[in-house]
Each structure stands twice: as structure tokens, then as C-alpha cells.
Amino acid sequence: MVAEVLRHLQPAPGQVVVDCTLGGGGHARAILERLQPGGRLIGLDVDPLELPAAEARLRAAGFAADGFVARHANFADLAGVLTECGCRTVDGVIVDLGVSAMQHDSPLRGFSYKHPGPLDLRMDPTRGEPAWQQIDALDEAAIAALLSAYADEPHALLIARLVADARPRTTQTLERLVRLGLAAALPDLAKADVKKSIRRTFQAFRIFVNDELTALDALLAALPDCLAAGGRVVMVTFHSGEDRRVKQAFRRGRREGLYAEVAEAVVRSAKDETFANRRASSAKLRWAVRADR
């Protein structure tokens, strides 16, 4: 959704913008091109493995240290990062939640079941325990609860029972467990719905392992104080729980006079992008504009 992000973020020469989820640097590069001359982009990413590659990619594209700064940080600490970078407020913030293409396509990270790999799912693999260890500590009821809360999974109780009994440790084991288990228990369930349940299961475990909603809540609370008057924030979400939090925070900020304008409806990806990239089909974009201080 690069075109949609640029349309609602409106980066301009001389501005300071923060990309809270640098990923592969796709959004950052498009924004940096519009910040010149004199602008600056601060790129954050919680992933210490992908961050250096993204920084090298942007340096090779010609963006030097005076215009682009990379920081290994969780976006929950946005205010602290701005202080470190000598900024009190910025003109724009972009947040693209979910998994980057590089993370998703790396078998060792555990975000996808296309190739065999450990059920890890950590955005920062140097911190905490992998998903399989954290889920091993949960009983069936707790697993069902997180599947419902983090993925709106309609078959949460059944999948939780399967996981609690088998305790999968690899991505393909989990995929096979859910696929065969649903097919056996619900023979009339369409294959497309089985695949959705598999994707939702991986999503729920990822959100749980990385405590993503807590980080999102912290970011939403800090955002108004980090934006200059007229500053714009754009957020792309991939799950109803994320979108609900963003919508409520933006509307509450509007009522309290923190935001002058907020998106009244979600912005979706264009049809050609949705057809070309299945991941874009679930993306929802919302934006807000900081009121005068």
C-alpha cells in the first residue's frame, strides 16, 4: 500500500518522519525520496537480523546518515527514540504492522509453514523464548483464549485441544496438525476455511509471543505527544483487534482535541495489488492529523 501510505502521510521536503516498522525499507525509500532536500527519516525495527540489511539497502540507494537514521527499537518506545535522536516532535509517523516479507520467507524464523522450520515466531529472536516453549506452558483453555482474542478463530476450542495434546515444535507440524485435525472433526469444512484457520493460528501465536497488542497500545498512547501540529500518522493493520484499537484511539483523540481529523473509514489496497499479493487483501489503513498544540 505504498501509494496509499504516501497519499495520506503527505511527506514533503524538509520534514522529519518516523517509519516505526522499517522492514525491508520499501515504505522508507518512497518517503525518503519525498523528504529531499533537507528532510530526515528515522527508521525503527525490533528485528535485529533484518534491520542491518534494510539499512544497507537504503544506504546503497544513496541515503546518507544526515537524512536517514536506523534504530533497533520497539515502536512502543517511540518517545524515547525521538529524544535520543534530538527530536521533540515529528511531522509524520508510519506504522505497518504484521510480518515483513523477509521474516515471512525465512524458514528459521517460523512465521510461515511453506518450508520446515522451528515454531519460533519472535520478531526479535535474541529475546525471550520461541513460540513452542511459551505455548508449552499454556493449558488448553489458555490456548483457546489466545486464538479467540488474537485471531477471532471460530474453531479455537478444537484447535486448542489439538495443540495441547500434540505440543508441536515446528511450523509444518503445527500446519499439519490443524489441517488434518479440522478435516477429521469437520469434514464439511471447505479447504479454503481450513487454510484460513491455519493462518489465523500462526497469527494468534505470533501476536501472543511478541506481546504485540501491548506494544501497539503504548504507541497509540504516545503518538499525540510525538506529532507536531498538523503532523500526520498512518497505520496499516492486518487483524481486527489491531484495527479496533487504532480506530478507537484515533476517535478518542479527536473527541479530546488531540487530532484535528481522523479517517472515518478504512482505506483498502488497490485491486491490482490485492491480486498480485495475497497478504495485501487483509490490510486496513487508517490515518489521523494532529491538532494545533
N, C-alpha and C positions, 0 to 999 in steps of 0.2 A: 504493500500500500504506500509506496514511495510518493506517488503523485498526490494522494490524498493527504499524507502527512505534510508535505510541502504547502499544500493549499491552505491548511488550517493552522500550521505553525507560522507561516509567513516570515521565514528568516530573511534578513536584509543586511547589507554591508555595514560593518562596524558593530554588529550586535554580539552578545555573548549568549551562547546556547549550551544546554547540557543534554547529552544523549545518555540517559540513565541505564540503557541496555545496549552497549556498543555492539555486541555480537560480532558479525563479520565485517561491520563497518559500512554496510550499504546505505542506511539512512544517513550516517555521519558524513559520508563522502558527498552525497547530494546536498546536504545542509551546508557543509564547508564551502562548496562552490558558490553558494549564495551569500555567504558571510564576508566574502572578499570584496574590496580590500578592508583591512583593519579589524575584521571580526575574529572571534575565538570560539572554539568548541571544546568543551570538557567532556571526555568520554569515560563513562564508568562501566565496569563489568565485574561481577562477582566471581567469574570463572578465570582462575589464574593461568589456565592452559591455553585458552583461546585469545585472551587479551593481548599477549605479545604478538601473535600472528596478525590480529586486526591492526595493531599499531604499526607494525612493519608494512602492512599493505597500504595504509594511509600515508605513511612517510614516503613510500615509493611513488605514490601518486602526486607528491610534491608539497604535502602539507607539513610545514616545519613546526618546531616547538613553540614559536611565538603565536601560532594560530590554532594549534591542536595539542591538547594535554590529555594523556591517558592515565586513569587511576583504577587500581584494583580496589573496589569497594562495593558494598551493597547499597542500593539506592535508598534504603531506609535511613542511611546516614548522609543524605544529600546536604543538609545544612553544614555538617562538619566538613565535608569535602569542599564546599564553597569557601568556607573560612580558610582552609589550607591553601586554596588557590587564590586567595586575596580578593574574593568577591563577597559582597553582602547580598546582592540580588542579581538575577539574570533576566534576559529578555525572552527566553524560551526554554521549555523542557519537553523532551520527547521520551516516552516510555513505551517499549514494545515488549509486552510480557510473553511468557512462554519459552520455548526452546529454540535456540538458533539452529540453522541448518547444519553447522559443523558439529554441534553437540549431538543432534539427532542422527547424523550419519556415521558417528564414531561408535563401533561395536563395544568398545571398552567402557563407554560412559553409561550404557544401559538404558538410554532413552527410547530405543527402538528395538523391535523384535525381528527386524529384517535379517539380521545376522546374529549368530550366537554371541553372548557376552554376559558378564556378571550383572545381576539386578542391582545396579548402583544408584543411578538417578540423582546423584548430588551435583548441583551447579558448581560447587567448589569441592572437588574430591580430596582436598587436603584437610578438610574439616569434618568432624562428626563421623558417624557410621554409615555404611551403604544401606540402601533400602531394605535388602533382605534381612539384615541384622535388626534394623529398627522394627520391621514388621513381625519378626520372630518374637518380639517382646509383647505383642498385642494379642488379646484373645479374639475370638470370633466376633463378639459384639462390637468391639472397638474397630475392627477392620470394616465391618458393615457400616459403622457410623461414618468413618472417613470416606468410604466410597459414596455414600449419600451426600455428605457435606461438600466434598471437593470435586464431585463429578456428576451429581444428580443421577447416579446409576440406578435404573429401575430394578435390576436384579442383584442389588447389593447383598442381600442376605444369602442368596445362593452362592455368589462368588466368594463371599467371606468364608463360608463353610468350606469351599474347595481349597482356598488359600490356607486356612487354619489347619486343615487336615494334611496338606501336602508340603507346606512351607517351602515354596520354590526359591531357588537361589540364582537362577539365570533368567534372562529375558525370554528365551524360547520355551523354557519350562513353564513360565507364567502364561505365555500366549497359548500354548497347547492345553494347559490346564483349564483356562477359561473357555477356549473354543470347544473342546471336547465335552467339558462339563455342562455347558449351556445346551449343546446339541443333544446330549443324552437326557437332560432333565426337561428340556423344552423343545421337542422335536419339530414343532410347527414354527419355531422362531426363524425368521428369514436370515440368510447368511449375512446380509448387509447389517442387520441389527446385532448379530454376534460380533462382527468386526467393530461396530461402534462401542459395544461393551468392553471389548479388549482395549481399544484406545482410551476409553474413559477410565479403565482400571489403571493403566500406566499413568494417566494424567493425575488421578487422585493420589497415587503413591508418590509421584514426583512433588506435588504441592505439599503433601504431608512431610516428606523427608526434608525439604528445603524451607519449611515454615513460611511459605510464600505469601499467604494472606496476612500474616502478622507484619511482614516487611511492607506489603502494599498499604496497610492501614497507617503505618508510621510515615510512609512517603506522602500519602494524601493529607495527613495532618500537618506536615511540614511545608507542603507546597506553597500555600499563600504567602508565607513569610519569605520564601526564596525567590518569588517573582517580583520584578519591578512593575510599577504602574503600567498597565497596558501589555504586560508580558503574557505570553500565551503558553498553554500546556496542551499537549496532545498525548492521549493514552490509547494504546491498542491492546485489547484483551481477547482471550480465547475461551473463556469459561463464564457461565452465567454468574457465578459467585464473585468473580473479579469485576465484571461489568456492573453488577448491582452495587458494589462498594464504590466504584468510580462515579456512577450516576448519583448516588445518594450524597457523596461528599461534594460533588460539584453543585448540586441543587441546594444543599445546606449552605455552602459558601456563597451562593447567590442570595439566599434569604438573609444571610448575615452581613451582606455588603462587601464580602471579600472578592467576589467575582462580579464583573460588570455584565458578563454574558457567558452562557454555557450552551452546549449542544442540547437541543430539545429532542433529538432522535439520533440513533447510532448511524454512523457512516459505514457502508459496506465496501468491500473491494469491487473493482470493476469486473464485468463478466469475463473478459479475456484473461485477467489474472486468475480468477477463480477456476476457470477451465484448465489453465496451464499449471496451477499449483493448488493441489487439494487442501493444503494447510491454510490457504487464504480464505477458504469458504466459511470458516468459523470466526474469522477476525471481525471485531467490532471496534470502531474508532469513536472516541468522544473527545471533546475539546472544551476549553474554558479560557476566558480572558480576565486577567487580574484587574480589579477596580483601582481607581486612584487611591493612593495612600493618604 
